Amino acid sequence: MALLEVENLKIYYFTRAGAVKAVDDISFSVDKDETLGLIGESGCGKTTAVFAIMRFAAPPGRIVGGKIIFEGRDILTMSGEEVRLLRGQGIAMVFQAAQNALNPVMNVGDQITEVIHQHEKVTKEEAWDRAKKQLELVGISGDRAKSYPHEFSGGMKQRVGIAIATACNPRLLILDEPVTGLDVIVQRQLLNLVNDLRAKLGLPIILITHDLSVVAETCSKVAVMYAGKIVEQADAISLYKNPAHPYSKLLIEAYPSIKGEKGKLISIPGAPPGLLNPPVGCYFQPRCPSAMDICREAEPTMVAKDGHIVACHLYK
Amino acid sequence: MSGLLKRLQGLRKLLKLLLTHSMGRVGVVIFVILGIVVIFGPFLRTVDPMRTGVLQNILQPPSSQFWFGTDHLARDVWSQTLYGARIALLVGFTAAAVTTAFGTLVGLVSGYFGGKIDEVLMRIVDFFMMLPYLPLMIVFAAVLGPSIWNIIFVIGITYWPFTARVIRSQVLSLKERAFVEASRSVGASDSLLMFGEIMPNVVPLMFAEAVLMVTNAIYAEAVLAFLGLGDVSTMSWGIMLHYAYESGLMSMAPWWVIPPIACICATILAFTFLGTAVSDIMKPGYREARGL
């Protein structure tokens, strides 16, 4: 059994105009030593899906169906206190926009020890030592433990975020767009750090991003999301080499390559559908170059094809 | 021991920072004078402020014997002024501590949990907000008898809702910030989020509120005492004004009226300045901008 199994997860936002299907019937799993990349355009439900794994569902959003099984237990049926203990020790998350994810009036050392004290009975000195070690783990000198967030650069803040998230040795780490808003050099350093951590701590990771190069760099497995659904799942290399779903294909072609011929970049025409009134049939059909009649009538189901799992009528 | 030493160092650091702020300097100076007066009052050539004198000493202007002159019962105005500072600070600090502690607690709980808890607490706040303190004080004075503690009590229950509202509104915005969610995502409990994550962010506001409450309380005590609702067995600045007004001799004896008025003004000013200065220097970045 995999470490984390998400089965038929559905999260709807109940608005006055109707139910918005932000996450619609998605399934995926993460095993030990695996890094799952979750990619897709903004607003396709990536963050909503992982928030559900942390049991964060803010009204009007509600988890209407499915299971999230972590180490054999369904997170969705856990009590509030069990969920609290799970966060940090079982699953931890590093947030988008690190600048805002740190408390501006506390020094970073205190922010790390706070987490440790929540989960373990340790003395102040021990916790402080561990906080320093955590900082060193992410490549920041332990002497900086007394510094406040505004004294760090953006990349360092994101590192501190990772140090806090891993302070209680979680068994699964979720990174929500960890490199968005940072320059490429810092991005590179952070991704190296993530790879390092995975190697050092043997930590399974779910990485959310819309940057395909980030996925190529770090992930072993990729799930492509479109309009609240997973349209294709495969291991990273084969997804790049032979994308099966037309959306994955276009997504990869829309990304510039630094190798080979200078080619024209392709953009995907149109915009993602509104999820209040999604198109009939396949959600991608209005923008799809290979749309067929059946695409406008029936929703495609998941089929296996050369190691990929893909939802497209092209493969039967 | 090392903890105490550390705290003292922290205090020294705060004082040093206060002295870099122009308003803070004025506040500190007045506050230090007040402190000396309150602690060393009995040694500063004072007599019992309630002790009446002989007939010849009634309403004497300032002289070498009576520095600030005497009142209509030949009592020493200098002593009254100095002892009045004790009452002013006692009322000010106690009432401010009560209102800030209670108001912050209610504001935090209300803002953080929201929903029904918020609704109920805010209706209670509304109820206490509309209580007019003057009539309330008259009722309390009648029922419990005039005493300094009743004044503190009434100021406490009429002012805490204002602190609660201010803190709540700040908490409402803070609890939506990403760092709260981030902290929750690593297993922080509700109480840690409230007191460990959100409260440190409202400390400058709490401080500003507390200082405002000190001035409010000192002012309210003076008003109540002036109207004759105070405790006439203790000598406060308000009581001095009350006697001066009641005796009808105010215009004849300015030395009797000016000291309490000047003291009330200076004290309120000092606390307002201190509050502004502290909330300024507590902003992250103040120290860095001045290379401290």
Interface residues (C-beta under 8 A of the other chain):
Chain A: M54 F56 R84 L85 L86 R87 G88 Q89 A92 M93 F95 Q96 A97 N100 A101 L102 N103 P104 V105 M106 Q111 E114 V115 Q118 H119 Y148 H150 G161 I164 A165 A167 C168
Chain B: R177 A178 F179 E181 A182 S183 R184 S185 V186 G187 A188 S189 L192 G196 E197 P200 N201 V203 P284 G285
